[in-house]
Amino acid sequence: MILISNYEQLIFHAGINLIPINRSILVAATKLRVKYKLKTPDAIHAATAMSIGCNRFITNDKGFRNIAGLPTLILSEILV
C-alpha cells in the first residue's frame, strides 16, 4: 500500500497535470507508433506530451530520444 500512496502523492500533489486522451492524440499516436515502432502505450504518452507542447519528457527509456519534436530527458544519464 505504500507504493500506491507514493504514486498518488506524485500524481495528485506534485504539480503534475493529467491530460485527457482524445481522438487527435490517438491519431498522432498511431502515426508515431508506425514511424518509430513504438508500443501503443509509449506512442500515446509521446503524442500526449507533444499535443500540449511539453518542454521536457522525462523517462528512463532511451527509445523516446529518437522521436523528432519530443524533448526527452533520460533520467539515468543525469542521475549518476
MODELLER restraints for C-alpha pairs under 7 A, 6 or more apart:
rsr = mdl.restraints
at = mdl.atoms
rsr.add(forms.Gaussian(group=physical.xy_distance, feature=features.Distance(at['CA:25:A'], at['CA:47:A']), mean=5.70, stdev=0.5))
rsr.add(forms.Gaussian(group=physical.xy_distance, feature=features.Distance(at['CA:25:A'], at['CA:48:A']), mean=5.90, stdev=0.5))
rsr.add(forms.Gaussian(group=physical.xy_distance, feature=features.Distance(at['CA:25:A'], at['CA:51:A']), mean=6.86, stdev=0.5))
rsr.add(forms.Gaussian(group=physical.xy_distance, feature=features.Distance(at['CA:26:A'], at['CA:44:A']), mean=6.59, stdev=0.5))
rsr.add(forms.Gaussian(group=physical.xy_distance, feature=features.Distance(at['CA:28:A'], at['CA:47:A']), mean=5.74, stdev=0.5))
rsr.add(forms.Gaussian(group=physical.xy_distance, feature=features.Distance(at['CA:29:A'], at['CA:43:A']), mean=4.75, stdev=0.5))
rsr.add(forms.Gaussian(group=physical.xy_distance, feature=features.Distance(at['CA:29:A'], at['CA:44:A']), mean=4.97, stdev=0.5))
rsr.add(forms.Gaussian(group=physical.xy_distance, feature=features.Distance(at['CA:29:A'], at['CA:47:A']), mean=5.09, stdev=0.5))
rsr.add(forms.Gaussian(group=physical.xy_distance, feature=features.Distance(at['CA:32:A'], at['CA:43:A']), mean=5.81, stdev=0.5))
rsr.add(forms.Gaussian(group=physical.xy_distance, feature=features.Distance(at['CA:33:A'], at['CA:39:A']), mean=6.45, stdev=0.5))
rsr.add(forms.Gaussian(group=physical.xy_distance, feature=features.Distance(at['CA:33:A'], at['CA:40:A']), mean=6.43, stdev=0.5))
rsr.add(forms.Gaussian(group=physical.xy_distance, feature=features.Distance(at['CA:33:A'], at['CA:43:A']), mean=5.33, stdev=0.5))
rsr.add(forms.Gaussian(group=physical.xy_distance, feature=features.Distance(at['CA:50:A'], at['CA:70:A']), mean=6.34, stdev=0.5))
rsr.add(forms.Gaussian(group=physical.xy_distance, feature=features.Distance(at['CA:55:A'], at['CA:71:A']), mean=6.14, stdev=0.5))
rsr.add(forms.Gaussian(group=physical.xy_distance, feature=features.Distance(at['CA:56:A'], at['CA:71:A']), mean=5.25, stdev=0.5))
rsr.add(forms.Gaussian(group=physical.xy_distance, feature=features.Distance(at['CA:56:A'], at['CA:72:A']), mean=5.70, stdev=0.5))
rsr.add(forms.Gaussian(group=physical.xy_distance, feature=features.Distance(at['CA:56:A'], at['CA:73:A']), mean=6.30, stdev=0.5))
rsr.add(forms.Gaussian(group=physical.xy_distance, feature=features.Distance(at['CA:57:A'], at['CA:70:A']), mean=6.89, stdev=0.5))
rsr.add(forms.Gaussian(group=physical.xy_distance, feature=features.Distance(at['CA:57:A'], at['CA:71:A']), mean=5.90, stdev=0.5))
rsr.add(forms.Gaussian(group=physical.xy_distance, feature=features.Distance(at['CA:57:A'], at['CA:72:A']), mean=4.61, stdev=0.5))
rsr.add(forms.Gaussian(group=physical.xy_distance, feature=features.Distance(at['CA:57:A'], at['CA:73:A']), mean=5.84, stdev=0.5))
rsr.add(forms.Gaussian(group=physical.xy_distance, feature=features.Distance(at['CA:58:A'], at['CA:72:A']), mean=6.03, stdev=0.5))
rsr.add(forms.Gaussian(group=physical.xy_distance, feature=features.Distance(at['CA:58:A'], at['CA:73:A']), mean=4.85, stdev=0.5))
rsr.add(forms.Gaussian(group=physical.xy_distance, feature=features.Distance(at['CA:58:A'], at['CA:74:A']), mean=6.22, stdev=0.5))
rsr.add(forms.Gaussian(group=physical.xy_distance, feature=features.Distance(at['CA:58:A'], at['CA:75:A']), mean=6.82, stdev=0.5))
rsr.add(forms.Gaussian(group=physical.xy_distance, feature=features.Distance(at['CA:59:A'], at['CA:73:A']), mean=6.32, stdev=0.5))
rsr.add(forms.Gaussian(group=physical.xy_distance, feature=features.Distance(at['CA:59:A'], at['CA:74:A']), mean=5.34, stdev=0.5))
rsr.add(forms.Gaussian(group=physical.xy_distance, feature=features.Distance(at['CA:59:A'], at['CA:75:A']), mean=6.02, stdev=0.5))
rsr.add(forms.Gaussian(group=physical.xy_distance, feature=features.Distance(at['CA:60:A'], at['CA:74:A']), mean=5.03, stdev=0.5))
rsr.add(forms.Gaussian(group=physical.xy_distance, feature=features.Distance(at['CA:60:A'], at['CA:75:A']), mean=5.21, stdev=0.5))
rsr.add(forms.Gaussian(group=physical.xy_distance, feature=features.Distance(at['CA:60:A'], at['CA:76:A']), mean=6.09, stdev=0.5))
rsr.add(forms.Gaussian(group=physical.xy_distance, feature=features.Distance(at['CA:61:A'], at['CA:74:A']), mean=6.89, stdev=0.5))
rsr.add(forms.Gaussian(group=physical.xy_distance, feature=features.Distance(at['CA:62:A'], at['CA:74:A']), mean=6.52, stdev=0.5))
rsr.add(forms.Gaussian(group=physical.xy_distance, feature=features.Distance(at['CA:64:A'], at['CA:72:A']), mean=6.62, stdev=0.5))
rsr.add(forms.Gaussian(group=physical.xy_distance, feature=features.Distance(at['CA:65:A'], at['CA:72:A']), mean=5.60, stdev=0.5))
